[in-house]
């Protein structure tokens, strides 16, 4: 590992630590911290609900497409006699 990549790694750690400290200070602020935490919680909940709805819609769409493909394939295939 060369000297430049070590310096970049240290700078990344320092910047990451500063960002984490700023976020902690922002959320634990005694005046507006409760509101900020509630807002962040509400946004995360909303994002989770939207994601769940999108996944449900996509899974229903895929299931319906698969049923359609199966119906088309069964329509194209000749029926077999079980007696023969």
trRosetta pair geometry for C-beta under 8 A, 3 or more apart (Angstrom, degrees):
i j d omega theta_ij theta_ji phi_ij phi_ji
1 5 5.6 -111 -170 76 90 124
1 6 6.1 101 138 -57 116 94
2 5 5.5 91 61 12 76 99
2 6 7.3 -137 102 -6 41 92
3 6 5.7 -58 -154 34 35 114
3 7 6.6 34 153 -19 67 105
4 7 5.8 -56 -152 35 33 110
4 8 6.4 32 152 -18 67 106
5 8 5.5 -50 -145 37 36 113
5 9 6.2 42 153 -23 65 104
6 9 5.7 -53 -149 35 30 113
6 10 6.5 30 153 -17 63 105
7 10 5.7 -54 -149 36 32 111
7 11 6.3 33 152 -19 65 105
8 11 5.7 -53 -147 36 32 112
8 12 6.4 35 152 -21 64 104
9 12 5.7 -52 -149 34 31 113
9 13 6.6 31 152 -18 64 104
10 13 5.7 -53 -149 35 33 111
10 14 6.3 31 153 -18 66 106
11 14 5.7 -55 -146 38 32 110
11 15 6.2 29 156 -15 66 108
12 15 5.9 -56 -143 41 28 108
12 16 6.1 30 157 -19 64 110
13 16 5.7 -56 -145 39 28 112
13 17 6.2 29 156 -19 63 107
14 17 5.8 -55 -149 37 29 112
14 18 6.4 30 153 -19 63 106
15 18 5.6 -52 -146 36 32 112
15 19 6.3 33 154 -19 65 105
16 19 5.7 -54 -147 36 31 111
16 20 6.3 30 154 -17 65 106
17 20 5.7 -53 -144 38 31 111
17 21 6.2 33 155 -18 64 107
18 21 5.7 -55 -148 38 30 113
18 22 6.3 30 154 -19 65 105
19 22 5.7 -53 -146 36 31 110
19 23 6.3 32 154 -19 64 106
20 23 5.7 -53 -146 37 31 111
20 24 6.3 32 154 -19 64 106
21 24 5.7 -53 -146 36 31 112
21 25 6.3 30 155 -17 65 107
22 25 5.7 -54 -146 39 31 111
22 26 6.1 35 153 -24 64 108
23 26 5.5 -54 -146 35 30 115
23 27 6.3 17 160 -9 65 109
24 27 6.2 -62 -144 43 27 101
24 28 5.8 -1 167 5 66 119
25 28 6.4 -67 -129 52 22 94
25 29 6.8 56 159 -64 58 81
26 29 6.3 -26 -165 -26 25 112
26 33 7.9 143 139 -107 39 80
26 36 6.6 -138 149 165 83 164
27 33 5.7 75 160 -146 38 93
27 36 5.7 -141 -119 107 56 124
27 37 5.7 86 -162 -74 94 88
27 40 7.3 -26 -114 -1 112 153
28 33 5.2 16 -161 -127 13 147
29 32 5.3 0 98 55 128 73
29 33 4.1 171 59 -55 62 92
29 36 7.0 67 39 13 112 140
30 33 6.3 1 -70 6 14 121
32 35 5.1 -52 -168 43 73 115
32 36 5.7 74 134 -25 87 104
33 36 5.6 -59 -144 40 32 110
33 37 6.1 31 160 -19 69 107
34 37 5.9 -57 -147 37 27 108
34 38 6.3 26 156 -17 64 109
35 38 5.8 -57 -147 38 29 110
35 39 6.2 30 154 -20 65 108
36 39 5.7 -54 -146 37 30 112
36 40 6.3 30 155 -18 65 106
37 40 5.7 -54 -146 38 31 110
37 41 6.2 33 153 -20 65 106
38 41 5.6 -53 -145 37 31 113
38 42 6.2 31 155 -19 65 106
39 42 5.8 -54 -146 37 30 111
39 43 6.4 29 155 -18 64 107
40 43 5.8 -55 -147 37 30 110
40 44 6.4 30 155 -18 65 106
41 44 5.9 -56 -148 37 29 109
41 45 6.3 30 154 -19 65 107
42 45 5.7 -54 -146 37 31 112
42 46 6.2 32 154 -19 65 107
43 46 5.6 -53 -145 38 31 112
43 47 6.3 32 155 -19 64 105
44 47 5.7 -53 -146 37 31 111
44 48 6.4 33 153 -21 64 105
45 48 5.7 -55 -150 35 31 112
45 49 6.5 30 153 -18 65 105
46 49 5.8 -53 -148 35 32 110
46 50 6.3 31 154 -16 65 106
47 50 5.7 -53 -145 39 32 111
47 51 6.2 33 155 -20 65 107
48 51 5.7 -54 -146 37 29 111
48 52 6.3 31 155 -19 64 106
49 52 5.7 -54 -147 36 30 111
49 53 6.4 30 155 -18 64 106
50 53 5.8 -56 -149 37 30 111
50 54 6.3 29 154 -19 65 106
51 54 5.7 -55 -148 36 31 110
51 55 6.3 30 155 -18 66 106
52 55 5.8 -55 -146 37 30 110
52 56 6.3 32 155 -19 65 107
53 56 5.7 -54 -146 37 30 112
53 57 6.3 30 156 -18 65 106
54 57 5.7 -55 -146 38 30 110
54 58 6.2 28 156 -17 65 107
55 58 5.8 -56 -145 39 30 109
55 59 6.2 27 157 -18 65 108
56 59 5.9 -57 -145 37 28 108
56 60 6.4 27 156 -17 64 106
57 60 5.9 -55 -148 37 30 110
57 61 6.3 33 152 -21 64 107
58 61 5.5 -53 -147 36 32 115
58 62 6.3 32 155 -18 66 104
59 62 5.7 -50 -145 37 33 110
59 63 6.3 35 154 -19 64 105
60 63 5.7 -55 -147 37 31 112
60 64 6.2 29 155 -17 66 107
61 64 5.9 -58 -148 38 28 109
61 65 6.3 28 154 -18 64 107
62 65 5.7 -54 -146 37 31 112
62 66 6.3 33 155 -20 65 105
63 66 5.7 -54 -148 35 30 111
63 67 6.5 32 152 -19 64 104
64 67 5.6 -51 -148 35 34 112
64 68 6.4 36 152 -20 64 105
65 68 5.5 -53 -149 36 33 114
65 69 6.4 33 153 -18 66 104
66 69 5.7 -52 -146 37 32 110
66 70 6.3 34 153 -20 64 105
67 70 5.6 -54 -148 36 31 112
67 71 6.3 32 153 -20 65 105
68 71 5.7 -53 -147 35 31 111
68 72 6.4 29 155 -16 65 105
69 72 5.7 -54 -146 38 32 110
69 73 6.1 30 155 -18 66 108
70 73 5.8 -56 -144 39 29 110
70 74 6.2 25 157 -16 65 108
71 74 5.9 -56 -143 39 28 106
71 75 6.3 31 154 -22 63 108
72 75 5.6 -57 -149 35 30 113
72 76 6.4 24 156 -15 65 108
73 76 5.9 -59 -148 38 31 108
73 77 6.3 26 157 -18 67 109
74 77 5.8 -54 -139 37 33 108
80 84 7.8 -116 178 46 79 117
81 84 4.5 77 88 -3 113 108
